[in-house]
């Protein structure tokens, strides 16, 4: 360890559309919603993460809440940079330092990202004191996080359903053989629920309420072994303008999400149809791995299993699979040099 290593800290970042997670010293030190609250008058950031999330949909005209990432990529450069900077400053062990250390970072990015979008991520990281910035594709990080040995000459299929994108990839010999990135994921599910409530119940609900419905009673199939209890939700009646409450069952949410889930199924089938035959044989034996928050949707594994006729496995703690993999790469940068994006 050289003298300068003392001034360098290593962090792994999963910069997600819905949540940002940061690993430092092998521990998840930040796990917060990717959202910032900004004062419109002087464009100053008032709050980030959980605090800003509680303001969402409840602000007056001087405050606006922004989600700086859309579809897995940076949409608002300034807000995302300030958000990353504030998250890094909140890391407990870095708070105690007198000066901000230079950072060695590994950041994961969607596999369908363009050169320009990649540069935006890299520049954001460099501006928050990132001296060495490495990028890794999300499905690759998820595979490492699940515990798959990606170096083997053996095919593995990963479906990572995040907030902004669903990443589907077949991985072998530490490379992505074929992949598909579709912009249908958690956010689209939330919007589907809002749209369904408007058209079927004349009820206008906010994003936070829709998100709560999705987590509490969201379902990908009509028949569940342990169905969740019905849920009461409140919103504004579009006909009378009065606040109103209705009771929802998981079957209705299945109807609301059905079209989006069919598109994810089709993308999985399309990726399977492009897989070389030797790797397809491996996938037949090993099955398909699901990661990301979207994979926690009730009955989704069963539904994909029926469609593909393959065994489907959900990663343990799917929300953190990607950041765990990113953290593993950070610890063994030399070993995983080949999977990092140049």
N, C-alpha and C positions, 0 to 999 in steps of 0.2 A: 504493500500500500504506500503510494507516494505521498509527499507533503500536500500536493494539490487535491488528492482524493478527499481530504477533510472538507474542502470547499465545494465538493460536488455531491449532490444528493441524487438518488435514483428513484424515479416514480413511473408507475405504469398507469395509463389513463384509458378508460373505456368511455369515449365521448359519445354518449347516446342521445337520440332525439328526445327520449322521455327521461332517462336518468343518466347522471355522470357518476362514475365510480373511479376512485383513485386508490392504488396500492402503494404503500411506502413501508419499507422494512418488513415485507411479507404480510402486512396487515392491511385490510380494507379500512382506510382512514376517512374516506369521503364516500357517502352514498346518498346523493341528493337529486331531486328533480332538476332537469336542465331548464331552469326558468329564471328570469331576472325581472325585478320591478324597477322601473326607471321614472324619475321625476321629469315630466315633459318640459318644465320651465328651464332647467339648466342641464338636462341630459345626464344627471348624476344617477348612479345606481344606488337605490335605497336598500334593496334586499336581494339575496340570491337563494336558490335552493328551496328548502322546506318553507322558510318564512315567506318567500315570494309566491310559492304555490298556494299558500293560504289566502293570499290577496286576489288570486285569479278569479275574474268574474265579479269581483266585489269592489273595484276601484272607482274613484271619481275622476273627473276630467284631467286633473293634474298628474295622475299616476297612470302609467301603462305597464302591463305585464307582457314580456316578450319571451318567446321560446326561440333562442338564437339558432337552433338547429332544426332543419326541416328535411325529412326523408333521409336522415342519417348524415347530412352534410351541412356545412356552415351556411346559413342564410343571412345572418346579420353579423358581419365581421367584428364590428366594434363591441357589440354586446357579448359575443362569445368570448372575445379576448378578456374582457373585464370579468366575465363569469369564471373562466379558467383561473385567472389571476387570483380572484377572491377565494376560490376553492383551495388553491395551493397555499395561500396565506393562512388558511384555517387548519392546515395539517398540524396537529398538536406539537410534534417534535420540531417543526420548522418555526413555530411561533416563538420559541425560546431563543432563536439565533439573533444576534445583533444585526447581522446583514443578511440579505437574501442570497442563498447559495446558488451557484450555477447548477443547472439540472440536466441529467441524462434521462431522456424520456422515451418510452415506447407507447405509441398511441394507435388504437385500432380504428380502421376505416372500412366502409362497406366495399364489397368486391366490385360493384358496378360504378365506382367513383371515377370522375374524369380527371385529367391532368390539372386543370384549373382548380377544381375542388380540393385536390390533394395539396396543391400549393397553399391554398387558404389555411388548411389545417397546419401545415408545416410553419407557415409564417406566424400564425397565432401562437404556436408553441415557442417559436424563437423570440417573440416579443415578451413572453413572460419568463425570460431568462433561460430558455432551453438551449444549451450549448451543443448537445448531441441529440438529434431528434430522429427516432426510427419509427417507421410506420409498418403496421401488419394488417392483413385483411381479416375481417371479423370471423368468417367461418373457420379460418386457420387457427385463430386465437381460441375460438370455441372448442375446436377439436383437441387442442393441447390442454385446455381447461377441463375437458371431460376426462382426460387421462388416456387418450388414444396415442399410440406411438406412431407419429406421422412419418417417421423416417422409413418405415417398412415398405417393401414393394407389395402393398396390399391396399385395396380400395376401401374407403370409408365414406359414408354419405352423411353430411351435416345439414340440418335445416335450422337456421337461427332466426327466430321470429322476434324482432325487436319492437321499438316504438314506431320507427319511420319506415324501415325496410325489412323484407324477409330475404335472407341470404341462403341460397341453396348451393351446396358445393360438393363435388366428389374429389376427395383428396387421396393422393398416393405419392410415395417417395418425396415427401415434404414439398409438394407442389399441388396447385389446384388444376385438376385435369379438365373438368367442365363445371361451369357455374352459371347461376342465374340470380339476378338481384331484382326483386319486384317491390314496387312501392306500395305494398299492401301489408299492413302490420297493425300493431296496437292502436295507432291513431285513427286508422281507417275504421277499425272495429268501433271505436268510441263515436266517430261521426255517424256510423251506421245506426247506432242506438239512438242518437239524437234525431236522425231523420225518421226512424221508425216511430218514435214517440210523437213526432209532429204529425205524421200522415195517418197513424192508426188511432191515436188518442187525443189529437188536437192539444197536445201538451208540449210546451216549450221548456226544455231543461238545459242546464249549462254543462260545460265540458267536465267539470269536477264530479257532478252528479252522475253523468253517463259513465265516467271512469269507475265510480263506485259500484254502479250496477254491473258493469262488465266483470269486475273482480268478485263481487258477491254472488251473482247468479248467472254469469256468462256461461254459455254451453255451445258446443259444436254439434251435438246430436240431440235428438228428441228423447231418446231413452237413456237415462242415467241410472247406474246402480244405486248410488247414494245421492238423490237429487237434493239441491239446496232448498231451504224454505222460501216461500214467496216473500217478496220485498215490497215495502211501501216507499214510493218516491213522490217528492213534491216538486212542483214547477208552476209555470203560468199557463192558465187556460187561454188558448189562442182565440176562442170565440167570445168569451166574456171579459178576458183580461184579468180575472181574479186568480189568486193563488189556489192551487187544487192539488189533491193527493190521489194517486191511484195505486192499486196493488198489481205487481208484475210477477209472472212465473218464469222459470228458466226456459220454458218451451217458446215463449214469445221472443226471448233474446236469441234463441237458436234461429228463429225465422229472420230476425233482423240481420244476423251475421252470415246467413247461409251463402249469399252470393260471393262475399269476399273470401270465404273459406274454400268455395269451389275454385276460385282463381288461384289460391295457394296450392290446392291439390293438382290443378292443371300444370302449374309451374314445376311441381315435384315430378310429375309424370314426364314432362318435357325434358327435364334434366336427365331422368333415367333413360329416356330414349336416345340421348346423345352420348351415353356412357359407353366406352369401349367394352367389348364382350368379356374380356378377362376380369375387368374391374366389376362388371355387372354380376359376375359369378361370385366375387368376394362379397358384394353387398347383399346378395341373396343369403349368404351364410352369416354375415355380421349384423344385418339390419340397418335401420336408419336412426340417427341420433337427433333428438330435438333439444334446442337450447333457446335462451332468451325468454323474456317475460310472457310473450304470446303463447309459448308452449304449455303454459299452466292453465290454458282454457280447458274447462272440463270436457272430456270426451274427444278431444282433438286427436290424441294418439290412436284411439280406437278407430276413428273415422279415416285417418291416413292409412292405418293398417289394412282396413277393408279395401281401400282404393288401390293400394300398391301391392297388397298381398305379401307384405314383408313385416317382420317384427319391428316394432317402433319402441325406442327407449328414450325416456326423458332424463336429461342430466340431473344429478342431484344439485339442488340450489341453482336452477337454470338461469336466474337473474344475474348470477355472478360468474357463470362459466366463462364468459368472454374475458372479464377482467382477471380472473385467476390464470387463464392461459397467457394473457399479456404479461402478468407478473412473473410467470415461469420463464418466458422469453427474456425478460429483463435480467433475471438472475443468471441465465446461461446464454448471454448474447453471442458468444463465439460459436456455441453449438447450433444455435438457430439462425446464424447469419443468412443462410440460404432462403429462409421464409420471409425475411424482411423485405419491404418494398424499397427498391432503390430510388 
